[in-house]
Amino acid sequence: MTENNHVVYILKCNDGSLYTGYTNNLEHRVRMHEEGKGAKYTRGRGPFQIVYVERFASKTEAMRKEYEIKQLTRKEKFRMIRDKLKEVMSHADSKKL
C-alpha cells in the first residue's frame, strides 16, 4: 500500500504573492505558517489561502515537483493552479452522474 503523504502546496499570501513548499503534514505546516513559525518568506504575509495541493508517493518526487514549480513564472503558476482546479471540478462533476 502506497501512502501519498508527501505534499507540494502553494499558498496565496495576503499580499497576493505565492509561496510554494513541501511537507509531509500539510495541516501542521500551514498552522506553522499562520503562527509565523513557517518559512521566513511567509512571516507577516498571512492569512494564507491554500490554492494548490499535489500528493506524491515519495519525497524525491515531491521535491522534484516543488523545484519545477519554483522555476515557473507567476503567470505560469496561476495557469497551473487554474488547470488543476478545472481537473478537480470535472472529476467532481463526473461523480455526480
C-alpha positions as CSV (number, residue, x, y, z in Angstrom):
1,M,0.0,0.0,0.0
2,T,1.4,3.3,-1.1
3,E,0.7,6.4,1.1
4,N,0.7,9.7,-0.7
5,N,1.8,11.7,2.2
6,H,4.4,13.8,0.5
7,V,2.8,17.1,-0.4
8,V,3.7,20.0,-2.6
9,Y,1.5,23.0,-1.9
10,I,1.1,26.6,-3.0
11,L,-0.2,29.3,-0.6
12,K,-1.6,32.6,-1.7
13,C,-0.4,35.1,0.8
14,N,-2.5,38.1,2.0
15,D,-0.3,40.4,-0.1
16,G,-1.2,38.4,-3.3
17,S,2.2,36.7,-3.5
18,L,2.6,32.9,-3.9
19,Y,4.7,30.6,-1.7
20,T,5.5,27.0,-2.8
21,G,6.5,24.4,-0.3
22,Y,6.9,20.8,0.5
23,T,5.7,18.9,3.6
24,N,4.5,15.5,4.8
25,N,1.9,17.1,7.1
26,L,0.0,19.9,5.4
27,E,-2.3,20.9,8.2
28,H,0.6,21.2,10.6
29,R,2.8,23.1,8.1
30,V,0.0,25.6,7.3
31,R,-0.5,26.1,11.0
32,M,3.2,26.9,11.4
33,H,3.0,29.5,8.6
34,E,0.0,31.1,10.3
35,E,1.8,31.2,13.6
36,G,4.8,32.9,11.9
37,K,7.0,29.8,12.5
38,G,7.0,28.6,8.9
39,A,9.2,29.8,6.2
40,K,10.9,33.1,6.6
41,Y,9.2,34.3,3.4
42,T,5.7,33.8,4.8
43,R,6.2,35.6,8.1
44,G,3.9,38.6,8.3
45,R,2.2,37.7,5.0
46,G,-0.8,35.8,6.4
47,P,-3.6,34.9,6.4
48,F,-3.0,32.3,3.7
49,Q,-5.2,30.5,1.2
50,I,-4.2,27.1,0.0
51,V,-4.5,27.3,-3.8
52,Y,-2.7,24.1,-4.9
53,V,-2.0,20.7,-3.4
54,E,-0.5,17.7,-5.1
55,R,0.4,14.5,-3.3
56,F,3.3,12.1,-4.1
57,A,4.3,8.6,-3.0
58,S,7.9,9.6,-2.4
59,K,9.8,12.6,-1.1
60,T,12.0,12.6,-4.1
61,E,9.0,13.0,-6.5
62,A,7.6,15.8,-4.4
63,M,10.8,17.7,-4.1
64,R,11.3,17.4,-7.9
65,K,7.8,18.9,-8.4
66,E,8.4,21.7,-5.9
67,Y,11.6,22.6,-7.8
68,E,9.7,22.6,-11.1
69,I,7.0,24.9,-9.7
70,K,9.6,27.3,-8.3
71,Q,11.1,27.7,-11.8
72,L,7.7,28.9,-13.2
73,T,6.8,32.5,-13.6
74,R,3.9,33.9,-11.6
75,K,1.7,33.7,-14.7
76,E,2.6,30.1,-15.3
77,K,1.9,29.2,-11.7
78,F,-1.6,30.7,-11.9
79,R,-2.2,28.8,-15.1
80,M,-1.1,25.6,-13.4
81,I,-3.4,26.3,-10.5
82,R,-6.3,27.0,-12.8
83,D,-5.8,23.8,-14.8
84,K,-5.6,21.7,-11.6
85,L,-8.9,23.3,-10.4
86,K,-10.6,22.5,-13.7
87,E,-9.4,18.9,-13.4
88,V,-10.8,18.7,-9.9
89,M,-14.1,20.2,-10.9
90,S,-14.6,18.0,-13.9
91,H,-13.8,15.0,-11.7
92,A,-16.3,16.1,-9.2
93,D,-18.9,16.7,-11.9
94,S,-18.4,13.2,-13.3
95,K,-19.0,11.7,-9.9
96,K,-22.4,13.4,-9.7
97,L,-23.7,11.5,-12.7
